[in-house]
Amino acid sequence: MNIRTLLFLLTCLVLFFVASCSPKTSEIEKTDEIAVADTVINDGVETGNVVDAELESDPDPVFITPDLAFMEVHGYVKSVEYPNGRKAVFDENGNLVDYATEYSGENEVMIGRDDDGYIVSTYDGPGGSEMFGYDKEKVRLIQTAAGDGAYYSECNIVYDDNGDVVGYNFVSEDMAEETRDEWSADVEIVSKDEQGNWTELKSGDATLKRKIIYYSSSE
């Protein structure tokens, strides 16, 4: 995304102006994947000294892994695909098994991970390299960046208390022209699927849709 069209259009929305995305790749670099335990959103609620019987049992956990967080999804996701060609395919354990960007074509996308198994960098050749940061306590993507030596662009994702994306804060630097710009964009989630993953985002007049396919209970 070398400049990567802004940085994966407002990262999701960022993603389609900017995209680190695209057609299908052949293989992906294999590394050890470290699964993150399922997280529980809410605990039982106490009423005085008695726990409400209906609230005593824990709610269903949310299935999330570092690789799912990389694509900003949760649950038993099989694939995520953006209009610009960015696509990720997962196994039933939430591990990324195939990944393509809009620039990769038939080229292999190289993936770098940290010690906890989170994807912290990608390199797809023509598009260049990208970097990623996470809120590991909540298992979610919070920052994406790209650079080509002279130019650097970073997008920090803003979430509300419900964990929904509500905005992007950008920073870009051009070493050659010695400039630095900062700006923000508000984001609205237009629609979600039954699993609670967003399927359409809007920022100003721009909208971004993505297709999410899940493993069925019979698989």
C-alpha positions in Angstrom: 0.0 0.0 0.0 3.0 2.1 -0.2 1.0 5.1 0.6 -1.4 2.4 0.0 -4.0 4.6 -1.0 -4.2 6.1 2.4 -4.1 3.1 4.5 -6.7 0.6 3.9 -9.4 3.1 3.5 -9.9 4.2 6.9 -8.8 0.6 7.6 -11.9 -1.0 6.8 -13.3 1.9 5.3 -9.7 2.8 5.3 -9.5 -0.3 3.5 -11.2 0.5 0.4 -9.4 3.8 -0.3 -6.4 2.3 0.9 -6.5 -1.4 0.9 -3.8 -3.8 1.6 -5.9 -6.1 -0.2 -6.8 -8.2 -3.3 -6.9 -11.3 -5.6 -6.0 -14.7 -4.3 -2.5 -15.7 -3.4 -1.1 -19.1 -3.8 0.5 -19.8 -0.4 1.0 -18.0 2.8 4.0 -18.1 5.0 3.5 -20.7 7.8 4.3 -19.8 11.3 3.2 -21.1 14.7 -0.3 -19.8 15.5 -1.2 -19.1 19.1 -4.9 -19.2 19.8 -6.4 -16.7 22.1 -9.0 -18.1 24.6 -12.6 -17.3 24.0 -13.7 -14.2 25.7 -16.8 -13.6 27.7 -18.5 -10.2 27.3 -20.5 -10.0 30.4 -20.6 -11.6 33.9 -23.6 -12.6 35.9 -25.4 -9.6 37.5 -26.0 -9.6 41.2 -29.3 -8.2 42.7 -28.6 -7.5 46.3 -27.2 -10.7 47.8 -29.0 -12.9 45.3 -27.8 -13.6 41.7 -30.7 -13.4 39.3 -31.4 -17.0 38.2 -31.7 -16.1 34.6 -28.4 -14.2 34.7 -26.5 -16.7 36.8 -25.0 -18.6 33.8 -22.4 -17.0 31.7 -23.5 -15.7 28.3 -22.2 -17.5 25.2 -18.4 -16.7 24.7 -17.2 -14.8 21.7 -14.8 -16.8 19.6 -11.8 -14.7 18.7 -8.1 -15.4 17.7 -5.2 -13.1 16.7 -5.9 -13.9 13.1 -9.6 -13.1 13.3 -8.7 -9.8 15.1 -6.4 -9.0 12.1 -9.4 -9.0 9.8 -11.7 -7.3 12.4 -14.1 -10.2 12.8 -15.1 -12.7 15.5 -16.9 -16.0 15.5 -16.4 -19.1 13.3 -15.5 -17.2 10.2 -14.5 -19.0 7.0 -13.6 -16.1 4.8 -13.8 -12.3 4.6 -13.7 -10.5 1.2 -13.5 -6.8 0.3 -14.6 -5.3 -3.0 -11.0 -4.2 -3.8 -9.8 -7.9 -3.7 -8.5 -8.2 -0.2 -9.5 -11.6 1.0 -8.7 -13.8 4.0 -9.5 -17.5 4.5 -9.5 -19.2 7.9 -9.6 -22.8 9.2 -12.2 -23.9 11.8 -9.8 -22.9 14.6 -9.6 -19.3 13.5 -6.2 -19.5 11.9 -5.4 -17.7 8.7 -4.6 -20.2 5.9 -4.8 -17.9 2.8 -4.5 -14.2 2.4 -4.4 -11.9 -0.6 -4.2 -8.1 -1.1 -5.2 -6.0 -4.1 -1.6 -5.9 -5.1 -0.4 -9.5 -4.5 -1.9 -11.2 -7.5 -0.2 -14.6 -7.7 2.6 -13.5 -5.4 2.9 -14.9 -1.9 2.0 -12.4 0.9 4.8 -12.6 3.5 3.4 -12.4 7.1 5.3 -11.4 10.2 4.0 -12.3 13.7 5.0 -11.3 17.3 5.6 -13.7 20.1 1.9 -13.9 20.9 1.0 -14.9 17.4 -0.5 -11.6 16.3 0.1 -10.5 12.7 2.3 -7.4 13.0 3.4 -7.0 9.4 2.7 -8.0 5.8 4.6 -7.6 2.6 3.0 -8.3 -0.8 5.7 -7.1 -3.2 4.1 -4.4 -5.5 2.0 -2.9 -2.6 4.9 -2.9 -0.2 4.7 -3.4 3.5 2.2 -2.7 6.3 2.4 -2.8 10.0 -0.4 -3.6 12.6 -0.9 -3.0 16.3 -3.5 -4.5 18.7 -5.3 -4.0 22.0 -4.4 -7.5 23.2 -6.6 -7.3 26.3 -9.7 -6.9 24.1 -8.2 -8.9 21.2 -8.8 -6.3 18.5 -6.9 -4.4 15.8 -6.3 -0.8 16.8 -3.7 0.5 14.3 -2.5 0.0 10.8 0.4 1.7 9.1 2.4 1.7 5.8 5.5 3.3 4.5 8.1 3.2 1.7 11.0 4.9 3.3 10.2 8.5 2.3 6.5 8.3 3.1 4.7 7.0 6.2 0.9 6.8 6.9 -0.7 5.6 10.1 -4.4 5.0 11.0 -5.5 4.5 14.6 -9.0 2.9 14.9 -11.4 4.4 17.5 -14.0 2.2 19.2 -17.0 3.0 21.3 -17.9 1.2 24.6 -19.6 -1.6 22.7 -16.5 -2.3 20.6 -17.9 -0.8 17.4 -15.7 1.2 15.1 -16.7 4.9 15.3 -13.7 6.7 13.8 -10.2 6.8 12.4 -7.3 9.1 13.3 -4.7 9.5 10.6 -1.1 10.7 10.6 1.0 11.0 7.4 4.6 12.1 7.0 6.4 12.9 3.8 10.1 12.9 4.5 11.0 14.3 1.1 8.8 17.4 1.5 9.2 17.5 5.3 5.5 17.6 5.8 3.3 16.0 8.5 -0.5 15.9 8.4 -3.1 14.7 11.0 -6.8 14.3 10.4 -9.8 12.3 11.6 -12.8 10.7 10.0 -16.0 9.6 11.7 -17.4 6.2 10.9 -20.9 4.8 11.1 -21.7 1.1 11.0 -24.6 0.8 8.6 -25.3 -2.9 9.0 -24.1 -6.0 10.9 -24.7 -9.7 10.3 -26.3 -12.1 12.7 -22.9 -12.8 14.3 -22.4 -9.1 15.1 -19.7 -8.4 12.5 -20.1 -5.3 10.5 -20.9 -5.8 6.8 -21.2 -2.1 5.7 -19.5 1.0 7.0 -20.0 4.6 6.0 -17.7 7.6 6.4 -19.0 10.9 4.9 -20.2 10.0 1.4 -18.0 6.9 1.2 -19.3 3.4 2.0 -17.6 0.1 2.3 -19.2 -3.4 2.2 -17.6 -6.7 2.9 -18.7 -10.3 2.5 -18.3 -12.7 5.4 -18.9 -16.5 5.2 -19.1 -18.7 8.2 -18.5 -22.4 9.0 -22.0 -24.0 9.3 -22.8 -26.0 12.4 -22.9 -29.1 10.2 -19.2 -28.7 9.1 
